[in-house]
Structure formats: structure tokens, C-alpha cells
Amino acid sequence: MLRIPDEPPRRWFDRGVLREVVREARTEIRSMADALAKIRK
């Protein structure tokens, strides 16, 4: 995630950017876990 210079981190949270990042991260983790589970079988 890129940080904008001279931007206080709190502004990020106000925009809901963090929620989007968390949602994407969860999707990534879930797909990686599924892939690992398939490899192990």
C-alpha cells in the first residue's frame, strides 16, 4: 500500500481505504489457503 507523503494516517481510515485493503487481503489469504489445501491432497 502506498503512503501519500505528508498525509496523516488517520485520513486513510476516514476514507474507508483500510476496509477495502482488509477485504482484499482476506480474499487473497482465502484463495492461497485453498490452493495450499489442494496441493496437500
Secondary structure, DSSP 8 states (H G I E B T S, - for coil): ----TT--HHHHHHTTHHHHHHHHHHHHHHHHHHHHHHHH-
